[in-house]
């Protein structure tokens, strides 16, 4: 069959035009991605490399060289710099791989590291701020009870046998100077189990915070103001009537502002961090789609 090329054929012309366009695009793409120096032009000035479009910053690279080799960056060798860059690229590849396989969803260490990293970002502004002396002093004055040197107690916590009718007589005898063992025998007093240690009564010094956890709340409240050698009045507690014999007492001491200013600064920072964390969590919850199972809803309603 003889083809007449003297007349244009619409379908043939369109096919040739499309083929020519594809060839042109292919050649242009080849030239674009193989031209000398093309890769470096895609790296932003502040970065030393891109790993899957994620930058390795020059500032991070310089810090890593100085930290890893304990030298100024200007004094580091090309071999050292090459090693650090290679390590940073390898680290970035591993991080990206971990995200690809969703490592944070099942590795508790990775999850904890992510939480810590987010918290560190949140707290950056808080940690960078230095409260003024007036702010420190104001916080100290408002929270003086936090800055008290704990007192010390050495005591006997005696339990009166039920119904405890002999308690006033026992107190009177102790205050009159009769020996403790004799009074305990006469009135049937026993040491509280709260002060027993391995079957023996703890006769040593006990800090107030420890005594608070070991004594009945009513007993601790009555014992705190006692001085060395004093005897309490009968104390009605949950487990019966008690009498406290204060063998030795060192009262708590208010610590002066100059002594605790660094602690005040730390406490101000901690309070600010808690506020920032609570506000951030509130914001994240407001934006998140959180769905609870029925039993989880019941737990949430008990808050």
Secondary structure as the mmCIF struct_conf table of DSSP 4:
data_model
#
loop_
_struct_conf.conf_type_id
_struct_conf.id
_struct_conf.beg_label_comp_id
_struct_conf.beg_label_asym_id
_struct_conf.beg_label_seq_id
_struct_conf.end_label_comp_id
_struct_conf.end_label_asym_id
_struct_conf.end_label_seq_id
BEND BEND1 UNK A 6 UNK A 7
HELX_RH_AL_P HELX_RH_AL_P1 UNK A 10 UNK A 34
BEND BEND2 UNK A 35 UNK A 35
TURN_TY1_P TURN_TY1_P1 UNK A 36 UNK A 37
HELX_RH_AL_P HELX_RH_AL_P2 UNK A 38 UNK A 41
TURN_TY1_P TURN_TY1_P2 UNK A 42 UNK A 42
BEND BEND3 UNK A 43 UNK A 43
TURN_TY1_P TURN_TY1_P3 UNK A 45 UNK A 46
STRN STRN1 UNK A 47 UNK A 51
TURN_TY1_P TURN_TY1_P4 UNK A 52 UNK A 53
STRN STRN2 UNK A 54 UNK A 57
HELX_RH_AL_P HELX_RH_AL_P3 UNK A 58 UNK A 69
TURN_TY1_P TURN_TY1_P5 UNK A 70 UNK A 70
BEND BEND4 UNK A 71 UNK A 71
HELX_RH_3T_P HELX_RH_3T_P1 UNK A 73 UNK A 75
HELX_RH_AL_P HELX_RH_AL_P4 UNK A 78 UNK A 100
TURN_TY1_P TURN_TY1_P6 UNK A 101 UNK A 102
HELX_RH_3T_P HELX_RH_3T_P2 UNK A 103 UNK A 105
TURN_TY1_P TURN_TY1_P7 UNK A 106 UNK A 106
HELX_RH_AL_P HELX_RH_AL_P5 UNK A 108 UNK A 128
HELX_RH_AL_P HELX_RH_AL_P6 UNK A 133 UNK A 142
TURN_TY1_P TURN_TY1_P8 UNK A 143 UNK A 143
HELX_RH_3T_P HELX_RH_3T_P3 UNK A 144 UNK A 146
BEND BEND5 UNK A 147 UNK A 147
STRN STRN3 UNK A 148 UNK A 149
STRN STRN4 UNK A 152 UNK A 160
HELX_LH_PP_P HELX_LH_PP_P1 UNK A 161 UNK A 161
TURN_TY1_P TURN_TY1_P9 UNK A 162 UNK A 163
TURN_TY1_P TURN_TY1_P10 UNK A 165 UNK A 166
HELX_RH_AL_P HELX_RH_AL_P7 UNK A 167 UNK A 175
TURN_TY1_P TURN_TY1_P11 UNK A 176 UNK A 177
HELX_RH_AL_P HELX_RH_AL_P8 UNK A 180 UNK A 187
TURN_TY1_P TURN_TY1_P12 UNK A 188 UNK A 188
STRN STRN5 UNK A 190 UNK A 191
HELX_RH_3T_P HELX_RH_3T_P4 UNK A 193 UNK A 195
STRN STRN6 UNK A 196 UNK A 197
TURN_TY1_P TURN_TY1_P13 UNK A 198 UNK A 199
STRN STRN7 UNK A 200 UNK A 201
BEND BEND6 UNK A 204 UNK A 204
STRN STRN8 UNK A 206 UNK A 207
HELX_RH_AL_P HELX_RH_AL_P9 UNK A 208 UNK A 214
BEND BEND7 UNK A 215 UNK A 215
HELX_RH_AL_P HELX_RH_AL_P10 UNK A 217 UNK A 224
TURN_TY1_P TURN_TY1_P14 UNK A 225 UNK A 225
HELX_LH_PP_P HELX_LH_PP_P2 UNK A 226 UNK A 227
TURN_TY1_P TURN_TY1_P15 UNK A 228 UNK A 229
STRN STRN9 UNK A 231 UNK A 231
HELX_LH_PP_P HELX_LH_PP_P3 UNK A 232 UNK A 234
STRN STRN10 UNK A 235 UNK A 237
TURN_TY1_P TURN_TY1_P16 UNK A 238 UNK A 239
STRN STRN11 UNK A 240 UNK A 250
STRN STRN12 UNK A 253 UNK A 254
HELX_LH_PP_P HELX_LH_PP_P4 UNK A 255 UNK A 256
HELX_RH_AL_P HELX_RH_AL_P11 UNK A 257 UNK A 287
BEND BEND8 UNK A 288 UNK A 288
HELX_RH_AL_P HELX_RH_AL_P12 UNK A 294 UNK A 301
TURN_TY1_P TURN_TY1_P17 UNK A 302 UNK A 302
#
